[in-house]
């Protein structure tokens, strides 16, 4: 459990320290471009360390939306529910470690 907290702290530091490189254009008329930096070199290295650490006991996923991990509790008024969801909708975590079951 201690190494998970350590991993989260390291990931937070990496997220603030690494500046993303501008992506390449997909097409001349496109509003979107392909990212060449899905994982930075440091993130890719750490991903390999995490995979080695969990071996076949767990799964490691990268770039997961917080809204895919958490959900807003029911029973809130519509405005409160949307406000709570909007706080997590556009955020992500670099890595999630899950048990296989």
C-alpha positions as CSV (number, residue, x, y, z in Angstrom):
1,X,0.0,0.0,0.0
2,X,2.9,2.3,0.8
3,X,4.3,2.0,-2.7
4,X,1.0,3.0,-4.3
5,X,1.0,6.2,-2.3
6,X,4.7,6.7,-3.4
7,X,3.7,6.0,-7.0
8,X,0.8,8.6,-6.8
9,X,3.2,11.2,-5.5
10,X,5.8,10.5,-8.2
11,X,3.1,10.7,-10.8
12,X,1.9,14.0,-9.6
13,X,5.4,15.4,-9.7
14,X,5.9,14.1,-13.2
15,X,2.6,15.6,-14.4
16,X,3.6,19.0,-13.2
17,X,7.2,18.8,-14.4
18,X,6.7,17.5,-18.0
19,X,5.7,19.9,-20.8
20,X,3.9,18.3,-23.7
21,X,5.4,18.5,-27.2
22,X,3.1,19.9,-29.9
23,X,1.4,17.1,-31.8
24,X,1.7,16.6,-35.6
25,X,-1.2,17.4,-37.9
26,X,-3.4,14.5,-39.0
27,X,-4.5,16.2,-42.2
28,X,-4.6,19.6,-43.9
29,X,-8.3,20.1,-43.2
30,X,-8.5,18.5,-39.8
31,X,-9.1,20.3,-36.5
32,X,-7.2,17.5,-34.7
33,X,-3.7,16.3,-34.6
34,X,-2.0,13.0,-33.6
35,X,-0.2,13.1,-30.3
36,X,3.3,11.8,-30.4
37,X,3.7,12.1,-26.7
38,X,1.0,9.9,-25.3
39,X,3.4,8.9,-22.6
40,X,6.5,10.9,-21.9
41,X,9.8,9.1,-21.6
42,X,9.6,9.2,-17.8
43,X,6.0,8.0,-17.8
44,X,6.8,5.2,-20.2
45,X,9.7,4.2,-18.0
46,X,7.6,4.3,-14.9
47,X,4.8,2.3,-16.7
48,X,7.4,-0.5,-17.2
49,X,8.4,-0.4,-13.6
50,X,4.8,-0.7,-12.5
51,X,4.2,-3.6,-14.8
52,X,7.3,-5.4,-13.5
53,X,6.2,-4.7,-9.9
54,X,2.7,-6.1,-10.2
55,X,3.7,-8.9,-12.6
56,X,0.7,-11.1,-13.2
57,X,-1.1,-10.2,-9.9
58,X,-2.7,-7.0,-11.3
59,X,-3.2,-4.9,-14.4
60,X,-1.8,-1.4,-15.0
61,X,-3.7,1.1,-17.1
62,X,-2.5,4.5,-18.2
63,X,-4.2,7.8,-18.9
64,X,-7.5,6.9,-17.3
65,X,-10.2,9.6,-16.8
66,X,-11.1,10.2,-13.2
67,X,-14.8,10.0,-14.2
68,X,-14.1,6.4,-15.4
69,X,-12.8,5.5,-11.9
70,X,-15.3,7.5,-9.7
71,X,-18.9,8.3,-10.1
72,X,-21.1,11.0,-8.5
73,X,-23.3,9.6,-5.8
74,X,-27.1,9.5,-6.5
75,X,-29.4,11.7,-4.4
76,X,-27.9,15.0,-5.4
77,X,-29.9,17.7,-7.1
78,X,-29.3,18.0,-10.8
79,X,-27.2,21.2,-10.4
80,X,-25.0,19.7,-7.7
81,X,-24.6,16.5,-9.6
82,X,-23.4,18.3,-12.7
83,X,-21.1,20.5,-10.7
84,X,-19.6,17.4,-9.0
85,X,-19.2,15.6,-12.3
86,X,-17.6,18.6,-14.0
87,X,-14.9,18.6,-11.4
88,X,-13.7,15.2,-12.4
89,X,-14.9,14.9,-16.1
90,X,-11.8,16.4,-17.7
91,X,-9.1,15.2,-15.3
92,X,-7.1,12.0,-15.6
93,X,-4.6,10.0,-13.7
94,X,-1.4,8.7,-15.3
95,X,-1.7,5.2,-14.0
96,X,-4.3,2.9,-12.4
97,X,-3.5,-0.4,-10.8
98,X,-6.3,-2.9,-10.7
99,X,-6.7,-6.4,-9.4
100,X,-7.5,-8.8,-12.2
101,X,-10.9,-9.6,-10.7
